[in-house]
Amino acid sequence: MSTIISASLLACDFSEMGRDISRAEQAGCDWIHFDVMDGIFVANISFGEPILEYARKCTKGFVDTHLMITRPERYVEHYAKLGSDMITFHVESTDNPRAVIDKIHALGKKAGIAVKPDTPVDDIESLIPAVENVLIMTVYPGFGGQSFIPATLKKVTEARAFIEEIGLDTHVQVDGGINEQTAALARAAGADVLVSGSYLFKAQNMSQAVFSLRGNADE
């Protein structure tokens, strides 16, 4: 199972975003991860549509958008039109997650469903067959640079087992506190997409950091 590395722009230098996107791509990152926070669903505000519009102009690669906002159905059309290739939202953020998935697909984009550390995989099993990505948050969403929560690995394993049991090729993505050590744990548990921010953008050699996240998973 190959490992996809998604570089989180939350940790980049916003004054040099174009440069940092190029750095990430040249270092071997596969996707660019774009976090949207509204200060309501999570206790922080990140960036929104104008920044994504600029980021999209800086890359021809895959843009992986993570909506940490209430009622995401109000905004998926905006983020699709601005260039997201995949839009992942939280099951806890809406009363009708299936309708949000259908709307994302109707816009021609891949859809993902995310869960906070305290939300069980059972809560999304009925939705997994309808999405291309399952995001297991390995920290509490809202702030970058947090420490990885080891207890979330059980959910990664549960999601991967369910996906394999029903014969899907759905991604299992992890986000939060991902570095060389935690990446190895996440890969062993069944994750195939690793979101990393601080570890990548603060590395003296980003190419080596990307290589370390992949470990032996692609060999």
Backbone bond lengths (Angstrom), bond angles and torsions (degrees), N, CA, C in turn:
res aa  C-N    CA-C-N  psi(-1)  N-CA   C-N-CA  omega(-1)  CA-C   N-CA-C  phi
1 M - - - 1.475 - - 1.526 109.10 -
2 S 1.314 115.96 117.46 1.462 119.56 -179.75 1.523 110.37 -72.92
3 T 1.309 115.41 152.85 1.465 121.93 -177.96 1.513 110.29 -108.06
4 I 1.327 115.81 127.95 1.460 122.74 177.68 1.526 108.27 -98.07
5 I 1.328 116.02 132.04 1.463 121.33 177.69 1.529 108.27 -106.74
6 S 1.331 115.59 122.84 1.463 122.08 -179.66 1.528 108.64 -113.72
7 A 1.313 116.49 115.95 1.464 121.95 -175.06 1.524 110.59 -85.52
8 S 1.337 116.44 119.45 1.456 121.34 -176.80 1.521 111.53 -81.47
9 L 1.324 115.90 117.56 1.464 120.79 -179.49 1.523 112.58 -68.29
10 L 1.331 117.53 -11.36 1.464 119.92 178.35 1.528 110.95 -59.36
11 A 1.337 116.46 -23.84 1.466 120.68 -177.56 1.527 113.17 -102.76
12 C 1.310 117.47 3.60 1.466 118.59 -178.31 1.528 110.71 -81.35
13 D 1.322 115.96 172.62 1.469 122.74 173.74 1.524 106.99 -85.35
14 F 1.339 116.82 105.95 1.461 119.37 -174.72 1.523 113.03 -61.10
15 S 1.319 117.33 -26.20 1.462 119.45 178.15 1.525 111.81 -74.01
16 E 1.336 115.67 -13.16 1.469 121.38 179.99 1.527 109.22 -132.87
17 M 1.316 117.47 42.85 1.451 120.35 -174.61 1.531 112.48 -61.56
18 G 1.307 116.91 -43.87 1.457 119.67 179.01 1.513 111.85 -59.10
19 R 1.333 115.60 -43.11 1.464 120.28 178.01 1.517 110.56 -63.09
20 D 1.333 117.61 -43.09 1.457 120.31 -176.75 1.524 112.21 -70.49
21 I 1.320 117.72 -33.35 1.467 119.76 174.05 1.521 109.65 -62.69
22 S 1.324 116.59 -44.42 1.476 120.23 177.70 1.522 111.07 -62.03
23 R 1.342 116.74 -41.91 1.464 120.78 177.81 1.529 110.60 -57.68
24 A 1.328 115.85 -46.47 1.461 120.27 -177.91 1.526 110.95 -62.78
25 E 1.304 116.40 -43.57 1.467 119.43 -179.02 1.519 111.15 -67.90
26 Q 1.321 116.96 -42.22 1.457 120.09 179.24 1.523 111.96 -66.61
27 A 1.340 116.08 -26.77 1.464 120.39 179.18 1.525 112.29 -79.39
28 G 1.335 117.03 -8.93 1.456 120.36 176.96 1.510 115.74 107.73
29 C 1.340 118.00 7.13 1.461 119.31 175.97 1.528 109.38 -65.78
30 D 1.314 115.99 141.06 1.466 120.98 -175.79 1.524 112.41 -89.27
31 W 1.328 116.29 -37.39 1.455 121.99 -177.21 1.524 109.42 -127.35
32 I 1.337 115.23 160.39 1.462 122.68 169.48 1.523 107.63 -110.24
33 H 1.334 115.79 124.75 1.461 121.67 -174.98 1.526 109.33 -100.36
34 F 1.317 115.27 128.58 1.460 121.87 -174.38 1.524 109.43 -120.74
35 D 1.333 117.46 111.71 1.460 122.75 -177.63 1.522 111.34 -94.72
36 V 1.324 116.14 128.67 1.463 121.77 177.66 1.532 108.46 -116.76
37 M 1.334 117.02 120.70 1.465 122.76 -179.02 1.525 108.97 -126.02
38 D 1.331 115.45 140.15 1.466 118.85 -173.54 1.522 114.95 -109.28
39 G 1.343 117.87 0.35 1.451 119.68 -178.29 1.513 113.96 76.07
40 I 1.333 117.03 2.72 1.470 121.83 178.82 1.527 109.75 -116.94
41 F 1.329 116.42 -58.71 1.462 119.53 176.85 1.522 110.74 -64.55
42 V 1.324 116.31 -37.52 1.464 121.93 172.52 1.529 107.90 -127.28
43 A 1.312 116.47 156.54 1.473 121.29 -174.92 1.521 111.97 -85.39
44 N 1.304 115.75 51.28 1.459 120.60 177.21 1.522 107.90 -161.27
45 I 1.312 116.21 158.03 1.462 122.13 174.40 1.516 106.83 -122.12
46 S 1.329 117.09 129.76 1.468 118.97 -179.33 1.514 109.40 -106.62
47 F 1.308 117.04 -105.56 1.452 120.09 -179.46 1.519 109.07 -139.85
48 G 1.317 116.15 165.14 1.454 119.85 -173.36 1.510 113.46 -130.03
49 E 1.318 114.44 -143.43 1.457 121.42 -167.84 1.534 114.80 -62.48
50 P 1.333 120.81 -43.56 1.475 118.63 -179.00 1.528 113.04 -61.55
51 I 1.349 116.57 -34.80 1.461 119.98 -179.83 1.513 110.61 -71.12
52 L 1.332 117.26 -39.88 1.469 119.43 176.74 1.524 110.55 -64.04
53 E 1.320 116.72 -39.40 1.465 119.95 178.56 1.526 110.20 -59.02
54 Y 1.332 116.31 -41.59 1.462 120.34 178.33 1.530 110.79 -69.13
55 A 1.334 116.56 -44.74 1.467 120.39 -179.01 1.523 110.68 -60.43
56 R 1.314 117.05 -39.88 1.463 121.04 -179.60 1.528 111.03 -61.64
57 K 1.326 116.90 -34.57 1.459 120.70 178.69 1.530 111.93 -69.42
58 C 1.336 115.76 -19.62 1.465 120.82 -176.08 1.520 113.21 -92.85
59 T 1.319 117.23 -4.02 1.459 119.24 -178.06 1.520 111.26 -147.37
60 K 1.326 114.89 146.44 1.462 121.16 171.01 1.528 109.79 -103.28
61 G 1.336 115.53 4.27 1.458 121.01 -177.77 1.513 113.35 -82.69
62 F 1.334 114.77 -172.17 1.456 123.29 -175.11 1.529 109.70 -80.98
63 V 1.329 116.39 123.86 1.463 121.74 179.33 1.526 109.01 -103.95
64 D 1.318 113.97 119.40 1.459 125.52 -173.04 1.530 107.31 -106.28
65 T 1.343 117.56 99.77 1.458 121.53 -173.94 1.520 111.24 -98.30
66 H 1.331 115.45 129.84 1.465 123.12 -177.75 1.525 108.18 -115.43
67 L 1.322 116.29 109.81 1.460 121.60 -179.15 1.521 110.49 -90.99
68 M 1.328 115.96 113.84 1.470 122.29 173.39 1.524 107.05 -109.36
69 I 1.330 114.59 68.01 1.459 121.31 -172.87 1.524 109.74 -139.54
70 T 1.325 115.97 155.02 1.458 120.10 175.19 1.524 109.65 -75.80
71 R 1.322 114.82 146.43 1.469 122.24 178.45 1.533 111.68 46.36
72 P 1.313 117.05 64.07 1.474 120.46 -177.95 1.519 113.81 -61.06
73 E 1.327 116.76 -21.24 1.461 119.67 178.95 1.529 112.46 -57.42
74 R 1.322 117.19 -21.36 1.470 120.75 179.92 1.518 112.12 -74.08
75 Y 1.336 117.27 -20.00 1.466 119.56 -169.25 1.520 115.52 -124.44
76 V 1.335 117.75 -8.08 1.462 117.67 -175.19 1.533 112.19 -60.99
77 E 1.320 117.19 -33.95 1.465 118.98 179.24 1.530 110.95 -63.45
78 H 1.331 117.14 -40.36 1.462 121.33 179.39 1.527 110.41 -62.00
79 Y 1.333 116.27 -47.70 1.461 119.39 -176.05 1.522 111.88 -72.52
80 A 1.317 117.03 -27.17 1.464 119.79 173.87 1.531 110.65 -67.98
81 K 1.326 116.24 -46.06 1.468 120.33 -178.11 1.524 111.86 -66.23
82 L 1.324 117.03 -27.98 1.460 120.51 -178.51 1.524 112.87 -82.49
83 G 1.327 117.31 -3.61 1.457 118.65 171.04 1.505 117.90 116.97
84 S 1.333 118.25 11.22 1.462 119.41 174.73 1.530 108.77 -66.09
85 D 1.320 116.47 136.45 1.461 120.39 174.58 1.526 110.62 -91.04
86 M 1.315 115.69 -29.75 1.463 121.26 176.01 1.523 108.27 -140.42
87 I 1.325 115.96 138.67 1.460 121.43 178.60 1.519 108.38 -121.89
88 T 1.329 115.00 118.83 1.459 121.91 178.71 1.523 108.63 -110.95
89 F 1.330 116.49 133.07 1.454 120.95 -179.37 1.532 108.84 -130.66
90 H 1.321 116.41 167.38 1.458 121.40 -176.60 1.517 112.23 -91.66
91 V 1.336 115.11 134.38 1.460 119.74 177.46 1.523 110.44 -61.62
92 E 1.328 117.35 -28.06 1.466 121.21 -178.64 1.534 112.93 -75.73
93 S 1.332 117.29 -8.35 1.469 120.51 -169.56 1.523 114.81 -97.09
94 T 1.320 117.44 -2.77 1.458 119.77 -174.29 1.522 110.27 -148.27
95 D 1.331 116.21 153.23 1.466 121.25 178.32 1.523 112.03 -82.94
96 N 1.321 117.58 -15.94 1.462 120.21 -176.40 1.531 110.03 -137.13
97 P 1.329 117.60 74.31 1.462 119.61 -176.82 1.526 113.37 -62.35
98 R 1.309 117.72 -32.96 1.472 118.77 -179.56 1.530 110.94 -63.85
99 A 1.315 117.14 -37.49 1.465 120.48 178.33 1.530 110.65 -65.14
100 V 1.342 116.77 -36.27 1.470 120.10 177.93 1.525 110.28 -66.28
101 I 1.323 116.64 -43.19 1.468 120.89 177.36 1.520 110.03 -58.89
102 D 1.323 116.48 -47.39 1.463 120.46 -178.92 1.524 111.39 -61.69
103 K 1.317 116.02 -37.60 1.472 119.61 -179.97 1.522 110.73 -67.27
104 I 1.329 116.89 -41.85 1.471 120.52 178.06 1.520 110.19 -61.04
105 H 1.323 117.07 -45.21 1.470 120.49 179.45 1.527 111.60 -65.05
106 A 1.318 116.58 -37.71 1.467 120.04 178.93 1.525 111.49 -62.91
107 L 1.325 116.35 -25.63 1.462 121.94 178.12 1.530 111.86 -86.02
108 G 1.326 116.43 2.97 1.456 121.30 176.32 1.516 114.59 81.98
109 K 1.331 117.40 20.47 1.464 121.53 -177.31 1.524 111.00 -114.67
110 K 1.311 116.20 157.14 1.456 121.59 172.21 1.522 108.69 -74.07
111 A 1.330 115.50 149.54 1.465 120.78 -177.28 1.521 110.56 -120.23
112 G 1.335 114.69 146.19 1.453 120.93 176.36 1.508 110.82 -134.67
113 I 1.334 115.85 152.33 1.451 121.78 176.76 1.527 108.43 -119.24
114 A 1.325 117.01 134.17 1.463 121.96 -176.23 1.518 110.71 -117.85
115 V 1.348 114.47 152.56 1.466 119.93 175.15 1.518 109.79 -131.74
116 K 1.322 115.58 143.34 1.464 121.99 173.38 1.535 109.44 -71.73
117 P 1.337 117.28 165.76 1.464 119.63 -178.47 1.528 115.22 -56.04
118 D 1.332 118.09 -29.72 1.465 120.22 -176.63 1.532 113.75 -92.44
119 T 1.321 117.83 -2.82 1.468 121.16 -178.68 1.522 109.87 -91.57
120 P 1.331 118.28 124.72 1.466 120.05 -178.13 1.527 112.68 -73.07
121 V 1.325 115.36 152.82 1.464 121.04 177.41 1.526 110.60 -61.16
122 D 1.331 117.29 -30.37 1.470 120.84 178.51 1.525 111.45 -53.07
123 D 1.324 116.98 -31.21 1.465 120.66 -177.00 1.525 112.73 -68.83
124 I 1.318 117.79 -16.87 1.471 119.74 -177.78 1.525 113.36 -120.21
125 E 1.328 118.27 2.73 1.470 119.47 -176.04 1.523 112.15 -57.59
126 S 1.311 117.74 -38.38 1.468 119.82 -179.17 1.519 112.48 -68.84
127 L 1.347 116.47 -18.80 1.459 120.76 -178.18 1.528 112.56 -95.22
128 I 1.316 117.40 -21.97 1.468 120.64 -173.95 1.530 112.88 -56.35
129 P 1.343 119.99 -41.32 1.466 118.43 179.44 1.531 114.22 -62.37
130 A 1.330 116.67 -16.40 1.469 120.38 -176.69 1.523 113.84 -95.34
131 V 1.350 117.80 -4.81 1.470 119.85 -175.18 1.523 111.71 -119.80
132 E 1.318 114.85 165.97 1.463 121.58 176.91 1.520 112.75 -99.38
133 N 1.337 117.27 -10.22 1.457 120.76 -173.76 1.524 110.22 -148.00
134 V 1.334 115.62 134.73 1.460 121.79 172.53 1.524 106.94 -117.58
135 L 1.319 116.14 118.74 1.461 121.76 -177.97 1.522 110.11 -103.52
136 I 1.332 115.44 116.22 1.452 121.83 174.74 1.524 107.50 -98.85
137 M 1.323 116.97 111.74 1.457 119.98 178.47 1.524 109.08 -71.45
138 T 1.314 115.88 125.72 1.463 121.16 -179.33 1.526 111.74 -101.17
139 V 1.339 115.74 7.60 1.462 124.53 167.06 1.525 106.13 -141.88
140 Y 1.331 116.86 170.19 1.457 119.10 173.29 1.524 108.34 -76.29
141 P 1.319 117.95 125.59 1.462 120.03 -173.24 1.518 113.24 -64.17
142 G 1.319 114.84 146.82 1.461 120.23 175.27 1.504 114.70 137.18
143 F 1.330 117.47 -30.19 1.464 119.37 -176.76 1.523 110.17 -141.62
144 G 1.331 115.67 140.58 1.450 120.46 176.38 1.516 111.05 -80.18
145 G 1.331 115.84 165.61 1.458 121.16 174.39 1.514 115.23 78.92
146 Q 1.346 118.49 12.90 1.459 120.93 179.43 1.524 111.17 -80.02
147 S 1.338 115.51 164.18 1.459 121.35 177.86 1.527 110.96 -84.04
148 F 1.291 115.48 139.39 1.455 125.02 178.13 1.530 110.68 -57.67
149 I 1.340 116.99 138.75 1.457 122.63 178.47 1.527 108.58 -100.78
150 P 1.329 119.06 105.54 1.471 120.92 -175.02 1.528 114.30 -57.95
151 A 1.325 118.07 -31.95 1.463 120.96 -177.48 1.527 112.43 -61.79
152 T 1.329 118.05 -20.45 1.463 120.45 -179.50 1.525 112.32 -72.32
153 L 1.328 117.67 -15.94 1.465 120.22 -179.17 1.524 111.59 -61.84
154 K 1.310 116.45 -32.62 1.472 119.78 178.06 1.522 110.42 -59.55
155 K 1.321 116.54 -38.00 1.469 119.87 -179.86 1.520 111.44 -70.81
156 V 1.326 117.03 -34.29 1.465 120.42 175.12 1.524 109.57 -59.98
157 T 1.322 115.97 -46.52 1.458 121.12 179.41 1.526 111.35 -63.13
158 E 1.324 116.76 -41.62 1.467 120.50 179.17 1.525 111.39 -63.87
159 A 1.334 116.48 -43.24 1.466 119.86 179.75 1.526 110.81 -64.60
160 R 1.337 116.73 -44.01 1.463 119.94 179.94 1.530 110.92 -63.35
161 A 1.333 117.39 -42.27 1.461 120.95 179.97 1.526 110.97 -62.39
162 F 1.322 116.86 -42.40 1.463 120.59 179.79 1.521 110.45 -64.45
163 I 1.324 117.01 -43.75 1.465 121.77 -179.81 1.525 110.68 -61.77
164 E 1.314 117.19 -43.62 1.461 120.48 -179.78 1.525 111.57 -70.42
165 E 1.318 116.48 -35.09 1.463 120.85 -179.43 1.518 111.80 -61.32
166 I 1.335 116.67 -36.59 1.468 118.74 -178.48 1.529 112.31 -101.49
167 G 1.337 116.00 8.57 1.460 120.79 170.43 1.510 115.87 73.85
168 L 1.330 117.28 37.12 1.459 121.15 178.86 1.526 110.63 -97.31
169 D 1.322 116.50 164.09 1.467 121.06 172.67 1.530 110.80 -113.67
170 T 1.317 115.94 28.69 1.464 123.65 -179.03 1.526 110.89 -64.20
171 H 1.319 116.12 139.45 1.465 120.88 175.59 1.529 110.62 -72.76
172 V 1.322 115.31 146.73 1.464 121.46 167.31 1.524 106.29 -115.03
173 Q 1.301 115.56 114.39 1.459 123.53 -173.60 1.526 109.82 -108.28
174 V 1.323 116.51 142.88 1.462 121.19 173.63 1.522 108.75 -122.54
175 D 1.334 115.56 148.13 1.459 120.83 -175.29 1.521 108.85 -148.58
176 G 1.350 115.44 119.19 1.455 120.50 175.50 1.511 112.91 127.16
177 G 1.341 115.94 114.67 1.451 120.30 176.81 1.513 114.30 68.97
178 I 1.334 116.87 28.82 1.472 119.90 -176.21 1.521 110.71 -87.71
179 N 1.331 114.71 118.47 1.464 122.94 174.57 1.527 107.64 -137.52
180 E 1.312 117.44 -170.06 1.469 119.72 -175.72 1.530 111.87 -56.83
181 Q 1.323 117.08 -43.67 1.458 120.65 -176.44 1.531 112.06 -71.84
182 T 1.331 116.63 -47.97 1.464 118.93 -177.65 1.522 111.68 -72.29
183 A 1.332 117.40 -28.42 1.463 120.61 175.87 1.521 110.50 -61.15
184 A 1.318 116.71 -41.82 1.467 120.57 179.10 1.526 110.44 -61.68
185 L 1.325 116.97 -41.41 1.461 121.00 178.53 1.531 110.81 -64.95
186 A 1.318 115.97 -42.97 1.466 120.52 -178.44 1.522 111.36 -66.15
187 R 1.330 116.62 -42.66 1.465 119.54 177.90 1.521 110.59 -62.10
188 A 1.330 116.73 -43.84 1.466 120.66 179.95 1.524 111.56 -62.15
189 A 1.328 116.61 -31.66 1.463 121.27 -179.88 1.526 112.22 -78.19
190 G 1.336 117.32 -16.85 1.456 119.90 177.19 1.509 116.52 123.78
191 A 1.328 118.03 3.63 1.471 120.50 178.28 1.520 110.51 -74.82
192 D 1.328 116.15 140.54 1.462 119.98 175.57 1.525 112.66 -122.38
193 V 1.342 117.75 -0.80 1.466 122.08 173.08 1.530 107.35 -128.70
194 L 1.323 115.92 122.28 1.458 121.50 -178.65 1.526 109.07 -114.01
195 V 1.325 116.49 119.98 1.462 121.38 175.18 1.527 107.56 -93.92
196 S 1.313 115.79 127.77 1.460 119.74 179.65 1.519 109.32 -139.87
197 G 1.323 115.48 138.69 1.453 120.28 -179.47 1.508 112.47 -120.34
198 S 1.317 115.94 -79.10 1.463 120.70 -176.13 1.517 112.30 -56.95
199 Y 1.323 117.54 -42.52 1.464 120.95 -177.93 1.519 111.04 -59.62
200 L 1.326 117.06 -38.14 1.471 120.79 -179.41 1.519 111.91 -78.79
201 F 1.321 116.66 -53.86 1.461 119.37 -170.85 1.528 113.37 -73.55
202 K 1.324 117.20 -19.05 1.461 119.78 176.99 1.530 112.66 -95.94
203 A 1.320 116.07 -1.30 1.463 119.78 -178.99 1.525 110.64 -71.72
204 Q 1.317 117.16 140.90 1.466 120.46 174.92 1.522 110.30 -66.56
205 N 1.330 116.27 -34.00 1.459 121.35 177.78 1.523 107.57 -128.03
206 M 1.333 116.34 99.42 1.455 119.66 -175.42 1.525 112.06 -66.84
207 S 1.317 117.90 -33.14 1.464 120.11 178.72 1.527 110.68 -60.88
208 Q 1.318 116.51 -42.60 1.458 120.15 177.70 1.525 111.03 -66.23
209 A 1.332 116.19 -36.80 1.462 119.87 178.14 1.528 110.79 -63.98
210 V 1.321 116.84 -42.78 1.465 120.84 177.64 1.527 109.88 -61.65
211 F 1.330 116.50 -45.59 1.463 121.91 179.27 1.521 110.22 -58.54
212 S 1.325 117.46 -41.61 1.463 121.09 -177.92 1.529 110.92 -67.52
213 L 1.335 118.09 -32.73 1.458 120.62 178.14 1.526 111.37 -68.67
214 R 1.311 115.83 -34.52 1.466 119.33 179.56 1.530 111.20 -72.25
215 G 1.322 117.95 -30.24 1.451 121.29 -178.57 1.518 111.05 56.86
216 N 1.320 116.19 -134.06 1.464 120.69 178.33 1.525 111.29 -101.99
217 A 1.323 115.91 13.91 1.468 118.95 -172.27 1.506 112.72 -63.60
218 D 1.335 117.92 -28.25 1.455 119.94 -175.60 1.517 112.35 -100.89
219 E 1.306 117.78 4.04 1.457 120.56 -176.80 1.516 110.69 -86.40
